[in-house]
Amino acid sequence: MRFLIFFLFLSPLYSEQKKLAQLKEIEPIKEGELEASIKRGVDYLIGKQNKDGSWGGPTRTKGLNIYAPVPEAHLAFRSGASALALAGLLDSQDQRPETKAAIAKGEQWFFEKLPKLRHVDPTTTYNVWGHAYGLRAISALYNYHENDEAKRSRLKQLAELQFQMLNKTEDVRGGWGYLDFDGFTSHFSGIPTSFTTATVLLAMKEAEETMGISPPAREVKRGLRSIEQQKTADWSFVYSLDHRLRPRYGINRPAGSLGRTQVCFAAMRKFGDKRVTDELIQHWLQRLCLREGWFDIGRKRPVPHETHFSISGYFYYYGFYYATECLLMLDPKDRQEFIPHLSRHILSKQEKDGSWWDYPLYDYHQPYGTGYALTTLSRLRDARSH
């Protein structure tokens, strides 16, 4: 009997979910409220865009900084932050001339700098984030230039280059990570993480759906296998492949996985995993809405993983960004319960200057946080109207 209970607990097929309290009714989103917040975020990004068209930089340092070996780490940070900011502007659908001018400048920076993004230092592959979010920005630009085949051809070539670079930085065990402080090998052999792998796979899938670029079958299969290896019986996803041996660490339990489960669900479902049902997505959306209060406690803390369940500040907008990606996978009628809650959480966090940020990272945090939030709110706006 004890063996049976132990087997059910560990089995990846065991998917029973603990019942949660029902979401309470909250103040509905007013007409124009989302649009006004989105406009303020767009205005912030326009005002903070660098002269070369990018966003962010290696300034505003503090006593404690994320490890960033020069020079490639900062190009990776800037590429990721700029990609999220640019995609946020595109997703906003803001048609003002100044917004279009900012998009054009950002696009030009991408054509010039993204081909130069590499991983040089053996301890990091931060460039993975630049390639992945670069792909998402490229896909958005491809849609934006629907009547410009010459521009689309250039964007497709740039996207194909990102595929090549992601293939080169895939971990020897499958999937993608961004740190390696132990063994340095010719092919990266660091710490593949569930969420980085899911981020990359979703970017590849979007490029396929938008531009017809087929993701590399071998890397996709290995990436999905890596995510599966990091899934626990309760549909949490451990932080990294090495953590699969420590599934009851706080960071690997449902509370610690709240910012990761959504992205892993989205990747698995996009690649055809039928186990990720509407009911499962709804359960975890409900969990996020109910437990946002303590999820928020980690936001803006300068030390990674310093709060309960080892939550980091930079989990916050990332988690909501992919939660809304999952939301759009539901039938329109099943989305409506969550839209006011998800919207209110993001609206309430907007800063006085129009930005959003969750973790102090040199001068990249406000551009990437605002980019995440703009895409999140734009999805909620569009979902609300259907």
C-alpha atoms as a printed R data frame, in Angstrom:
    type eleno elety resid chain resno       x      y       z
1   ATOM     1    CA   MET     A     1   0.000  0.000   0.000
2   ATOM     2    CA   ARG     A     2   2.807  2.387   0.888
3   ATOM     3    CA   PHE     A     3   4.485  1.612  -2.448
4   ATOM     4    CA   LEU     A     4   1.266  2.444  -4.326
5   ATOM     5    CA   ILE     A     5   0.934  5.830  -2.589
6   ATOM     6    CA   PHE     A     6   4.593  6.589  -3.304
7   ATOM     7    CA   PHE     A     7   4.167  5.624  -6.975
8   ATOM     8    CA   LEU     A     8   1.095  7.839  -7.382
9   ATOM     9    CA   PHE     A     9   2.933 10.768  -5.834
10  ATOM    10    CA   LEU     A    10   5.900 10.486  -8.180
11  ATOM    11    CA   SER     A    11   4.127  9.414 -11.364
12  ATOM    12    CA   PRO     A    12   4.130 12.098 -14.096
13  ATOM    13    CA   LEU     A    13   0.665 10.863 -15.075
14  ATOM    14    CA   TYR     A    14  -0.785 11.761 -11.686
15  ATOM    15    CA   SER     A    15  -2.405 15.145 -12.331
16  ATOM    16    CA   GLU     A    16  -5.101 15.609  -9.690
17  ATOM    17    CA   GLN     A    17  -5.167 19.252  -8.626
18  ATOM    18    CA   LYS     A    18  -6.016 20.539  -5.174
19  ATOM    19    CA   LYS     A    19  -9.261 22.496  -5.204
20  ATOM    20    CA   LEU     A    20  -8.796 26.238  -4.820
21  ATOM    21    CA   ALA     A    21 -11.144 28.878  -3.489
22  ATOM    22    CA   GLN     A    22 -13.271 30.578  -6.115
23  ATOM    23    CA   LEU     A    23 -12.163 33.939  -7.425
24  ATOM    24    CA   LYS     A    24 -14.073 36.804  -5.884
25  ATOM    25    CA   GLU     A    25 -15.770 39.407  -8.008
26  ATOM    26    CA   ILE     A    26 -13.745 42.579  -8.270
27  ATOM    27    CA   GLU     A    27 -14.287 46.007  -9.746
28  ATOM    28    CA   PRO     A    28 -14.703 45.587 -13.503
29  ATOM    29    CA   ILE     A    29 -12.250 47.191 -15.881
30  ATOM    30    CA   LYS     A    30 -13.628 50.495 -17.052
31  ATOM    31    CA   GLU     A    31 -13.967 51.424 -20.698
32  ATOM    32    CA   GLY     A    32 -10.680 52.857 -21.900
33  ATOM    33    CA   GLU     A    33  -8.768 51.962 -18.732
34  ATOM    34    CA   LEU     A    34  -6.498 49.429 -20.408
35  ATOM    35    CA   GLU     A    35  -5.944 51.706 -23.399
36  ATOM    36    CA   ALA     A    36  -4.925 54.624 -21.151
37  ATOM    37    CA   SER     A    37  -2.413 52.494 -19.250
38  ATOM    38    CA   ILE     A    38  -0.984 51.081 -22.480
39  ATOM    39    CA   LYS     A    39  -0.548 54.614 -23.877
40  ATOM    40    CA   ARG     A    40   1.381 55.698 -20.770
41  ATOM    41    CA   GLY     A    41   3.660 52.676 -21.143
42  ATOM    42    CA   VAL     A    42   4.218 53.433 -24.821
43  ATOM    43    CA   ASP     A    43   5.047 57.041 -23.977
44  ATOM    44    CA   TYR     A    44   7.607 55.854 -21.427
45  ATOM    45    CA   LEU     A    45   9.393 53.645 -23.963
46  ATOM    46    CA   ILE     A    46   9.414 56.373 -26.600
47  ATOM    47    CA   GLY     A    47  10.948 58.796 -24.107
48  ATOM    48    CA   LYS     A    48  13.570 56.328 -22.861
49  ATOM    49    CA   GLN     A    49  14.708 54.910 -26.205
50  ATOM    50    CA   ASN     A    50  18.453 55.267 -26.755
51  ATOM    51    CA   LYS     A    51  19.670 57.332 -29.690
52  ATOM    52    CA   ASP     A    52  20.767 54.181 -31.518
53  ATOM    53    CA   GLY     A    53  17.244 52.710 -31.265
54  ATOM    54    CA   SER     A    54  17.852 50.273 -28.388
55  ATOM    55    CA   TRP     A    55  16.664 50.382 -24.785
56  ATOM    56    CA   GLY     A    56  18.642 50.099 -21.567
57  ATOM    57    CA   GLY     A    57  22.347 49.959 -20.840
58  ATOM    58    CA   PRO     A    58  25.038 48.978 -18.289
59  ATOM    59    CA   THR     A    59  24.469 52.030 -16.088
60  ATOM    60    CA   ARG     A    60  22.643 52.633 -12.782
61  ATOM    61    CA   THR     A    61  24.933 50.139 -11.072
62  ATOM    62    CA   LYS     A    62  24.575 49.208  -7.422
63  ATOM    63    CA   GLY     A    63  26.539 47.308  -4.820
64  ATOM    64    CA   LEU     A    64  24.958 44.029  -5.858
65  ATOM    65    CA   ASN     A    65  24.691 43.253  -9.567
66  ATOM    66    CA   ILE     A    66  23.822 40.227 -11.646
67  ATOM    67    CA   TYR     A    67  26.976 38.530 -12.887
68  ATOM    68    CA   ALA     A    68  27.692 39.972 -16.337
69  ATOM    69    CA   PRO     A    69  31.010 39.098 -18.025
70  ATOM    70    CA   VAL     A    70  31.845 41.736 -20.605
71  ATOM    71    CA   PRO     A    71  31.264 42.476 -23.370
72  ATOM    72    CA   GLU     A    72  28.709 39.932 -24.555
73  ATOM    73    CA   ALA     A    73  26.562 39.844 -21.390
74  ATOM    74    CA   HIS     A    74  25.481 43.437 -21.813
75  ATOM    75    CA   LEU     A    75  24.719 43.058 -25.495
76  ATOM    76    CA   ALA     A    76  22.587 40.066 -24.483
77  ATOM    77    CA   PHE     A    77  20.811 42.071 -21.770
78  ATOM    78    CA   ARG     A    78  20.256 44.985 -24.129
79  ATOM    79    CA   SER     A    79  19.041 42.694 -26.917
80  ATOM    80    CA   GLY     A    80  16.529 40.958 -24.664
81  ATOM    81    CA   ALA     A    81  15.282 44.188 -23.111
82  ATOM    82    CA   SER     A    82  15.076 45.943 -26.481
83  ATOM    83    CA   ALA     A    83  13.232 43.004 -28.047
84  ATOM    84    CA   LEU     A    84  10.617 43.025 -25.304
85  ATOM    85    CA   ALA     A    85  10.244 46.798 -25.536
86  ATOM    86    CA   LEU     A    86   9.924 46.730 -29.321
87  ATOM    87    CA   ALA     A    87   7.392 43.873 -29.225
88  ATOM    88    CA   GLY     A    88   5.449 45.778 -26.579
89  ATOM    89    CA   LEU     A    89   5.215 48.815 -28.868
90  ATOM    90    CA   LEU     A    90   4.072 46.636 -31.761
91  ATOM    91    CA   ASP     A    91   1.521 44.746 -29.666
92  ATOM    92    CA   SER     A    92   0.066 48.014 -28.376
93  ATOM    93    CA   GLN     A    93  -1.112 48.827 -31.933
94  ATOM    94    CA   ASP     A    94  -0.449 52.489 -31.175
95  ATOM    95    CA   GLN     A    95  -0.684 54.323 -34.504
96  ATOM    96    CA   ARG     A    96   0.843 57.680 -33.523
97  ATOM    97    CA   PRO     A    97   3.732 58.943 -35.690
98  ATOM    98    CA   GLU     A    98   6.130 59.027 -32.729
99  ATOM    99    CA   THR     A    99   5.401 55.366 -31.967
100 ATOM   100    CA   LYS     A   100   6.032 54.358 -35.567
101 ATOM   101    CA   ALA     A   101   9.292 56.316 -35.507
102 ATOM   102    CA   ALA     A   102  10.406 54.471 -32.346
103 ATOM   103    CA   ILE     A   103   9.557 51.131 -33.958
104 ATOM   104    CA   ALA     A   104  11.592 52.039 -37.051
105 ATOM   105    CA   LYS     A   105  14.621 52.990 -34.912
106 ATOM   106    CA   GLY     A   106  14.334 49.814 -32.853
107 ATOM   107    CA   GLU     A   107  14.077 47.704 -35.990
108 ATOM   108    CA   GLN     A   108  17.200 49.261 -37.445
109 ATOM   109    CA   TRP     A   109  19.139 48.535 -34.250
110 ATOM   110    CA   PHE     A   110  18.060 44.908 -34.484
111 ATOM   111    CA   PHE     A   111  19.296 44.565 -38.055
112 ATOM   112    CA   GLU     A   112  22.662 46.000 -37.002
113 ATOM   113    CA   LYS     A   113  23.257 44.366 -33.615
114 ATOM   114    CA   LEU     A   114  21.350 41.093 -33.365
115 ATOM   115    CA   PRO     A   115  23.645 39.327 -35.907
116 ATOM   116    CA   LYS     A   116  26.569 40.177 -33.603
117 ATOM   117    CA   LEU     A   117  25.056 38.607 -30.499
118 ATOM   118    CA   ARG     A   118  27.187 35.668 -29.345
119 ATOM   119    CA   HIS     A   119  28.189 33.707 -26.273
120 ATOM   120    CA   VAL     A   120  31.904 34.124 -25.614
121 ATOM   121    CA   ASP     A   121  32.489 33.639 -21.891
122 ATOM   122    CA   PRO     A   122  32.145 29.932 -20.996
123 ATOM   123    CA   THR     A   123  30.227 30.706 -17.794
124 ATOM   124    CA   THR     A   124  27.160 32.250 -19.428
125 ATOM   125    CA   THR     A   125  24.827 31.986 -22.384
126 ATOM   126    CA   TYR     A   126  22.767 35.077 -21.646
127 ATOM   127    CA   ASN     A   127  22.558 35.511 -25.411
128 ATOM   128    CA   VAL     A   128  19.812 32.853 -25.381
129 ATOM   129    CA   TRP     A   129  17.405 35.483 -24.042
130 ATOM   130    CA   GLY     A   130  18.359 37.937 -26.784
131 ATOM   131    CA   HIS     A   131  17.874 35.328 -29.507
132 ATOM   132    CA   ALA     A   132  14.555 34.095 -28.091
133 ATOM   133    CA   TYR     A   133  12.935 37.471 -27.518
134 ATOM   134    CA   GLY     A   134  14.602 38.716 -30.672
135 ATOM   135    CA   LEU     A   135  12.656 36.038 -32.539
136 ATOM   136    CA   ARG     A   136   9.413 37.221 -30.980
137 ATOM   137    CA   ALA     A   137  10.124 40.834 -31.933
138 ATOM   138    CA   ILE     A   138  11.057 39.737 -35.465
139 ATOM   139    CA   SER     A   139   7.765 37.836 -35.765
140 ATOM   140    CA   ALA     A   140   5.854 40.936 -34.658
141 ATOM   141    CA   LEU     A   141   7.775 43.078 -37.167
142 ATOM   142    CA   TYR     A   142   7.017 40.545 -39.901
143 ATOM   143    CA   ASN     A   143   3.296 41.012 -39.271
144 ATOM   144    CA   TYR     A   144   3.759 44.778 -39.026
145 ATOM   145    CA   HIS     A   145   5.312 44.921 -42.514
146 ATOM   146    CA   GLU     A   146   2.560 42.917 -44.200
147 ATOM   147    CA   ASN     A   147   2.867 44.900 -47.451
148 ATOM   148    CA   ASP     A   148   6.666 45.085 -47.635
149 ATOM   149    CA   GLU     A   149   8.052 41.827 -49.044
150 ATOM   150    CA   ALA     A   150  11.628 43.123 -49.202
151 ATOM   151    CA   LYS     A   151  11.583 43.955 -45.492
152 ATOM   152    CA   ARG     A   152   9.924 40.645 -44.706
153 ATOM   153    CA   SER     A   153  12.665 38.790 -46.549
154 ATOM   154    CA   ARG     A   154  15.341 40.532 -44.444
155 ATOM   155    CA   LEU     A   155  13.434 39.773 -41.245
156 ATOM   156    CA   LYS     A   156  13.117 36.112 -42.175
157 ATOM   157    CA   GLN     A   157  16.868 35.897 -42.782
158 ATOM   158    CA   LEU     A   158  17.500 37.511 -39.385
159 ATOM   159    CA   ALA     A   159  15.127 35.008 -37.762
160 ATOM   160    CA   GLU     A   160  16.903 32.073 -39.395
161 ATOM   161    CA   LEU     A   161  20.176 33.340 -37.939
162 ATOM   162    CA   GLN     A   162  18.610 33.311 -34.454
163 ATOM   163    CA   PHE     A   163  17.616 29.680 -35.011
164 ATOM   164    CA   GLN     A   164  21.225 28.857 -35.888
165 ATOM   165    CA   MET     A   165  22.558 30.597 -32.796
166 ATOM   166    CA   LEU     A   166  20.032 28.871 -30.539
167 ATOM   167    CA   ASN     A   167  21.068 25.519 -31.998
168 ATOM   168    CA   LYS     A   168  24.674 26.304 -31.068
169 ATOM   169    CA   THR     A   169  23.776 27.175 -27.481
170 ATOM   170    CA   GLU     A   170  21.543 24.166 -26.831
171 ATOM   171    CA   ASP     A   171  22.726 22.178 -23.831
172 ATOM   172    CA   VAL     A   172  24.346 18.787 -24.400
173 ATOM   173    CA   ARG     A   173  21.492 17.243 -22.382
174 ATOM   174    CA   GLY     A   174  18.809 19.069 -24.352
175 ATOM   175    CA   GLY     A   175  17.070 22.348 -23.628
176 ATOM   176    CA   TRP     A   176  18.591 25.723 -22.849
177 ATOM   177    CA   GLY     A   177  20.076 27.431 -19.816
178 ATOM   178    CA   TYR     A   178  22.170 30.510 -19.188
179 ATOM   179    CA   LEU     A   179  24.803 29.699 -16.519
180 ATOM   180    CA   ASP     A   180  27.638 27.204 -16.119
181 ATOM   181    CA   PHE     A   181  30.141 27.545 -13.293
182 ATOM   182    CA   ASP     A   182  31.322 23.942 -13.231
183 ATOM   183    CA   GLY     A   183  32.490 22.339 -16.464
184 ATOM   184    CA   PHE     A   184  33.422 24.181 -19.642
185 ATOM   185    CA   THR     A   185  33.042 22.163 -22.837
186 ATOM   186    CA   SER     A   186  33.044 22.975 -26.537
187 ATOM   187    CA   HIS     A   187  29.266 22.538 -26.588
188 ATOM   188    CA   PHE     A   188  27.454 24.174 -23.693
189 ATOM   189    CA   SER     A   189  26.972 21.836 -20.723
190 ATOM   190    CA   GLY     A   190  25.572 24.086 -18.053
191 ATOM   191    CA   ILE     A   191  22.240 24.061 -16.281
192 ATOM   192    CA   PRO     A   192  19.256 23.740 -18.656
193 ATOM   193    CA   THR     A   193  16.187 25.268 -17.029
194 ATOM   194    CA   SER     A   194  12.544 24.490 -17.634
195 ATOM   195    CA   PHE     A   195  11.546 28.102 -18.223
196 ATOM   196    CA   THR     A   196  14.442 29.092 -20.496
197 ATOM   197    CA   THR     A   197  13.776 26.023 -22.615
198 ATOM   198    CA   ALA     A   198  10.063 26.824 -22.821
199 ATOM   199    CA   THR     A   199  10.842 30.459 -23.691
200 ATOM   200    CA   VAL     A   200  13.005 29.364 -26.617
201 ATOM   201    CA   LEU     A   201  10.531 26.779 -27.898
202 ATOM   202    CA   LEU     A   202   7.658 29.294 -27.880
203 ATOM   203    CA   ALA     A   203   9.759 31.810 -29.800
204 ATOM   204    CA   MET     A   204  10.586 29.146 -32.382
205 ATOM   205    CA   LYS     A   205   6.935 28.125 -32.685
206 ATOM   206    CA   GLU     A   206   5.836 31.728 -33.199
207 ATOM   207    CA   ALA     A   207   8.439 32.170 -35.938
208 ATOM   208    CA   GLU     A   208   7.124 29.014 -37.590
209 ATOM   209    CA   GLU     A   209   3.510 30.188 -37.432
210 ATOM   210    CA   THR     A   210   4.371 33.696 -38.622
211 ATOM   211    CA   MET     A   211   7.148 33.190 -41.169
212 ATOM   212    CA   GLY     A   212   7.007 29.490 -42.000
213 ATOM   213    CA   ILE     A   213  10.451 28.723 -40.562
214 ATOM   214    CA   SER     A   214  10.461 25.118 -39.359
215 ATOM   215    CA   PRO     A   215  11.971 24.644 -35.886
216 ATOM   216    CA   PRO     A   216  14.832 22.115 -35.780
217 ATOM   217    CA   ALA     A   217  13.132 18.796 -35.027
218 ATOM   218    CA   ARG     A   218  16.002 17.336 -32.990
219 ATOM   219    CA   GLU     A   219  16.380 20.354 -30.713
220 ATOM   220    CA   VAL     A   220  12.615 20.688 -30.250
221 ATOM   221    CA   LYS     A   221  12.302 17.024 -29.268
222 ATOM   222    CA   ARG     A   222  15.176 17.305 -26.820
223 ATOM   223    CA   GLY     A   223  13.821 20.548 -25.392
224 ATOM   224    CA   LEU     A   224  10.366 19.081 -24.801
225 ATOM   225    CA   ARG     A   225  11.968 16.049 -23.184
226 ATOM   226    CA   SER     A   226  13.929 18.361 -20.870
227 ATOM   227    CA   ILE     A   227  10.733 20.142 -19.815
228 ATOM   228    CA   GLU     A   228   9.069 16.771 -19.199
229 ATOM   229    CA   GLN     A   229  11.994 15.670 -17.037
230 ATOM   230    CA   GLN     A   230  11.531 18.818 -14.942
231 ATOM   231    CA   LYS     A   231   7.785 18.376 -14.459
232 ATOM   232    CA   THR     A   232   6.591 17.062 -11.110
233 ATOM   233    CA   ALA     A   233   3.442 15.102 -10.305
234 ATOM   234    CA   ASP     A   234   1.536 18.249  -9.271
235 ATOM   235    CA   TRP     A   235   2.317 20.087 -12.539
236 ATOM   236    CA   SER     A   236   4.975 22.249 -11.000
237 ATOM   237    CA   PHE     A   237   8.218 22.564 -12.930
238 ATOM   238    CA   VAL     A   238  11.509 22.493 -11.083
239 ATOM   239    CA   TYR     A   239  13.913 25.362 -11.598
240 ATOM   240    CA   SER     A   240  16.533 23.413 -13.538
241 ATOM   241    CA   LEU     A   241  17.361 19.903 -14.667
242 ATOM   242    CA   ASP     A   242  19.614 19.340 -11.650
243 ATOM   243    CA   HIS     A   243  16.726 20.300  -9.359
244 ATOM   244    CA   ARG     A   244  14.678 17.313 -10.503
245 ATOM   245    CA   LEU     A   245  16.472 15.398  -7.745
246 ATOM   246    CA   ARG     A   246  15.158 17.921  -5.187
247 ATOM   247    CA   PRO     A   247  11.476 18.282  -6.138
248 ATOM   248    CA   ARG     A   248  10.354 19.341  -2.642
249 ATOM   249    CA   TYR     A   249  12.685 22.328  -2.369
250 ATOM   250    CA   GLY     A   250  10.537 25.427  -1.952
251 ATOM   251    CA   ILE     A   251  11.422 26.826  -5.350
252 ATOM   252    CA   ASN     A   252  10.281 23.582  -7.009
253 ATOM   253    CA   ARG     A   253   6.898 23.317  -5.298
254 ATOM   254    CA   PRO     A   254   3.683 24.857  -6.715
255 ATOM   255    CA   ALA     A   255   4.273 28.164  -4.946
256 ATOM   256    CA   GLY     A   256   7.827 28.430  -6.277
257 ATOM   257    CA   SER     A   257   6.734 27.300  -9.755
258 ATOM   258    CA   LEU     A   258   3.985 29.899 -10.125
259 ATOM   259    CA   GLY     A   259   6.093 32.015 -12.491
260 ATOM   260    CA   ARG     A   260   7.255 28.979 -14.504
261 ATOM   261    CA   THR     A   261   4.312 26.638 -14.900
262 ATOM   262    CA   GLN     A   262   2.524 29.002 -17.290
263 ATOM   263    CA   VAL     A   263   5.396 29.197 -19.794
264 ATOM   264    CA   CYS     A   264   5.924 25.438 -19.675
265 ATOM   265    CA   PHE     A   265   2.205 24.837 -20.234
266 ATOM   266    CA   ALA     A   266   2.229 27.183 -23.230
267 ATOM   267    CA   ALA     A   267   5.224 25.459 -24.829
268 ATOM   268    CA   MET     A   268   3.907 21.949 -24.236
269 ATOM   269    CA   ARG     A   269   0.476 22.788 -25.605
270 ATOM   270    CA   LYS     A   270   1.823 24.670 -28.628
271 ATOM   271    CA   PHE     A   271   3.791 21.560 -29.558
272 ATOM   272    CA   GLY     A   272   0.749 19.312 -29.248
273 ATOM   273    CA   ASP     A   273   0.808 17.928 -25.698
274 ATOM   274    CA   LYS     A   274  -2.858 17.093 -25.074
275 ATOM   275    CA   ARG     A   275  -2.305 16.626 -21.349
276 ATOM   276    CA   VAL     A   276  -2.257 20.415 -20.981
277 ATOM   277    CA   THR     A   277  -6.032 20.760 -20.973
278 ATOM   278    CA   ASP     A   278  -8.175 23.866 -20.660
279 ATOM   279    CA   GLU     A   279  -9.033 22.766 -17.114
280 ATOM   280    CA   LEU     A   280  -5.360 22.578 -16.159
281 ATOM   281    CA   ILE     A   281  -4.659 26.020 -17.618
282 ATOM   282    CA   GLN     A   282  -7.675 27.469 -15.796
283 ATOM   283    CA   HIS     A   283  -6.550 25.930 -12.515
284 ATOM   284    CA   TRP     A   284  -3.135 27.586 -12.703
285 ATOM   285    CA   LEU     A   285  -4.557 30.911 -13.866
286 ATOM   286    CA   GLN     A   286  -6.821 30.801 -10.830
287 ATOM   287    CA   ARG     A   287  -3.831 29.963  -8.640
288 ATOM   288    CA   LEU     A   288  -1.922 32.981  -9.991
289 ATOM   289    CA   CYS     A   289  -4.855 35.336  -9.420
290 ATOM   290    CA   LEU     A   290  -5.452 34.092  -5.885
291 ATOM   291    CA   ARG     A   291  -1.827 34.100  -4.782
292 ATOM   292    CA   GLU     A   292  -0.560 37.211  -6.511
293 ATOM   293    CA   GLY     A   293  -0.231 39.007  -3.162
294 ATOM   294    CA   TRP     A   294   2.648 36.945  -1.883
295 ATOM   295    CA   PHE     A   295   4.047 36.428  -5.389
296 ATOM   296    CA   ASP     A   296   4.358 40.224  -5.393
297 ATOM   297    CA   ILE     A   297   6.428 40.204  -2.193
298 ATOM   298    CA   GLY     A   298   9.490 39.232  -4.237
299 ATOM   299    CA   ARG     A   299   9.015 42.106  -6.689
300 ATOM   300    CA   LYS     A   300  11.690 44.843  -6.555
301 ATOM   301    CA   ARG     A   301  13.897 42.968  -4.081
302 ATOM   302    CA   PRO     A   302  17.539 43.403  -5.134
303 ATOM   303    CA   VAL     A   303  18.748 39.927  -4.108
304 ATOM   304    CA   PRO     A   304  17.667 37.009  -6.334
305 ATOM   305    CA   HIS     A   305  15.696 34.247  -4.609
306 ATOM   306    CA   GLU     A   306  15.800 35.964  -1.212
307 ATOM   307    CA   THR     A   307  12.113 35.661  -0.338
308 ATOM   308    CA   HIS     A   308   9.797 32.738   0.439
309 ATOM   309    CA   PHE     A   309   9.885 29.775  -1.941
310 ATOM   310    CA   SER     A   310  13.064 31.370  -3.362
311 ATOM   311    CA   ILE     A   311  11.009 33.678  -5.576
312 ATOM   312    CA   SER     A   312  12.956 36.361  -7.453
313 ATOM   313    CA   GLY     A   313  11.619 39.733  -8.473
314 ATOM   314    CA   TYR     A   314  12.167 38.965 -12.126
315 ATOM   315    CA   PHE     A   315   9.628 36.125 -11.941
316 ATOM   316    CA   TYR     A   316   6.770 38.627 -11.730
317 ATOM   317    CA   TYR     A   317   6.069 40.189 -15.140
318 ATOM   318    CA   TYR     A   318   7.519 37.121 -16.842
319 ATOM   319    CA   GLY     A   319   4.878 35.009 -15.120
320 ATOM   320    CA   PHE     A   320   1.985 37.259 -16.116
321 ATOM   321    CA   TYR     A   321   3.272 37.557 -19.692
322 ATOM   322    CA   TYR     A   322   3.053 33.795 -20.193
323 ATOM   323    CA   ALA     A   323  -0.134 33.493 -18.148
324 ATOM   324    CA   THR     A   324  -1.882 35.653 -20.749
325 ATOM   325    CA   GLU     A   325  -0.380 33.516 -23.493
326 ATOM   326    CA   CYS     A   326  -2.101 30.552 -21.847
327 ATOM   327    CA   LEU     A   327  -5.275 32.604 -21.429
328 ATOM   328    CA   LEU     A   328  -5.547 33.072 -25.196
329 ATOM   329    CA   MET     A   329  -5.526 29.294 -25.643
330 ATOM   330    CA   LEU     A   330  -8.895 29.085 -23.891
331 ATOM   331    CA   ASP     A   331 -12.311 29.490 -25.442
332 ATOM   332    CA   PRO     A   332 -13.306 33.206 -25.322
333 ATOM   333    CA   LYS     A   333 -16.101 32.522 -22.822
334 ATOM   334    CA   ASP     A   334 -13.668 30.798 -20.439
335 ATOM   335    CA   ARG     A   335 -11.270 33.761 -20.451
336 ATOM   336    CA   GLN     A   336 -13.636 36.343 -19.048
337 ATOM   337    CA   GLU     A   337 -13.399 35.279 -15.384
338 ATOM   338    CA   PHE     A   338  -9.660 35.921 -15.327
339 ATOM   339    CA   ILE     A   339  -9.382 39.126 -17.355
340 ATOM   340    CA   PRO     A   340 -10.373 41.598 -14.583
341 ATOM   341    CA   HIS     A   341  -8.024 39.957 -12.059
342 ATOM   342    CA   LEU     A   342  -5.016 39.727 -14.364
343 ATOM   343    CA   SER     A   343  -5.635 43.252 -15.639
344 ATOM   344    CA   ARG     A   344  -5.995 44.775 -12.183
345 ATOM   345    CA   HIS     A   345  -2.740 43.230 -10.959
346 ATOM   346    CA   ILE     A   346  -0.760 44.746 -13.841
347 ATOM   347    CA   LEU     A   347  -2.576 48.089 -13.858
348 ATOM   348    CA   SER     A   348  -1.936 48.564 -10.145
349 ATOM   349    CA   LYS     A   349   1.828 48.134 -10.572
350 ATOM   350    CA   GLN     A   350   2.378 50.865 -13.176
351 ATOM   351    CA   GLU     A   351   4.860 53.468 -11.959
352 ATOM   352    CA   LYS     A   352   4.266 57.224 -11.973
353 ATOM   353    CA   ASP     A   353   6.491 57.590 -15.044
354 ATOM   354    CA   GLY     A   354   4.408 55.018 -16.960
355 ATOM   355    CA   SER     A   355   6.887 52.139 -16.674
356 ATOM   356    CA   TRP     A   356   6.760 48.770 -14.951
357 ATOM   357    CA   TRP     A   357   9.715 47.017 -13.326
358 ATOM   358    CA   ASP     A   358  10.224 44.067 -10.998
359 ATOM   359    CA   TYR     A   359  13.972 43.687 -10.408
360 ATOM   360    CA   PRO     A   360  16.801 46.269 -10.513
361 ATOM   361    CA   LEU     A   361  19.058 45.161 -13.388
362 ATOM   362    CA   TYR     A   362  21.490 47.915 -14.374
363 ATOM   363    CA   ASP     A   363  19.307 50.089 -16.654
364 ATOM   364    CA   TYR     A   364  17.484 47.222 -18.398
365 ATOM   365    CA   HIS     A   365  14.732 46.531 -15.898
366 ATOM   366    CA   GLN     A   366  12.283 49.275 -16.849
367 ATOM   367    CA   PRO     A   367  12.441 48.607 -20.620
368 ATOM   368    CA   TYR     A   368  11.977 44.853 -20.237
369 ATOM   369    CA   GLY     A   369   9.344 45.220 -17.507
370 ATOM   370    CA   THR     A   370   7.406 47.735 -19.582
371 ATOM   371    CA   GLY     A   371   7.672 45.514 -22.648
372 ATOM   372    CA   TYR     A   372   6.316 42.529 -20.743
373 ATOM   373    CA   ALA     A   373   3.472 44.601 -19.294
374 ATOM   374    CA   LEU     A   374   2.495 46.204 -22.595
375 ATOM   375    CA   THR     A   375   2.178 42.838 -24.327
376 ATOM   376    CA   THR     A   376   0.302 41.436 -21.323
377 ATOM   377    CA   LEU     A   377  -2.199 44.307 -21.245
378 ATOM   378    CA   SER     A   378  -2.582 44.283 -25.023
379 ATOM   379    CA   ARG     A   379  -3.522 40.603 -24.924
380 ATOM   380    CA   LEU     A   380  -6.012 41.266 -22.124
381 ATOM   381    CA   ARG     A   381  -7.497 44.186 -24.055
382 ATOM   382    CA   ASP     A   382  -7.931 42.026 -27.141
383 ATOM   383    CA   ALA     A   383  -9.308 39.074 -25.145
384 ATOM   384    CA   ARG     A   384 -11.783 41.369 -23.411
385 ATOM   385    CA   SER     A   385 -13.194 42.576 -26.703
386 ATOM   386    CA   HIS     A   386 -14.018 39.052 -27.945
